[in-house]
Amino acid sequence: MNRKKRRDFNKSMKSKTAADEMIDMNESIQQIASMSMCNNCKEVLDKKNDHHLDNWRISVVDEKMILLCDSCQ
């Protein structure tokens, strides 16, 4: 492969991986926005309560996101 073809190939591969990462990030953001209760005790997340927003955690376990309240952490 000559240099120009190699550069074009590398450039196209970089743009494809960046686009794939953006899709994965958008899916993650949508999944986080849809979370509304603790996965352990089913306490409802109040998105207007600063205490809830500061103390609740999102964890990733076995490639699955879970939301935990401050008492279940």
LINNORNOR-V737045 format. One record per backbone hydrogen bond with DSSP energy under -1.0 kcal/mol. NH is the residue of the N-H (numbers start at 0). CO is the residue of the C=O. Records with the same first field share a line. If there is no record, write none. Layout:
NH: CO, CO
This chain:
5: 1
6: 2
7: 3
8: 4
9: 5
10: 6
11: 7
12: 8
13: 9
14: 10
15: 11
16: 12
17: 13
18: 14
19: 15
20: 16
21: 17
22: 18
23: 19
24: 20
25: 21
26: 22
27: 23
28: 24
29: 25
30: 26
31: 27
32: 28
33: 29
34: 31
37: 42
38: 66
41: 37
44: 35
48: 45
52: 48
53: 49
54: 50
55: 51
56: 67
58: 65
60: 63
63: 60
65: 58
67: 56
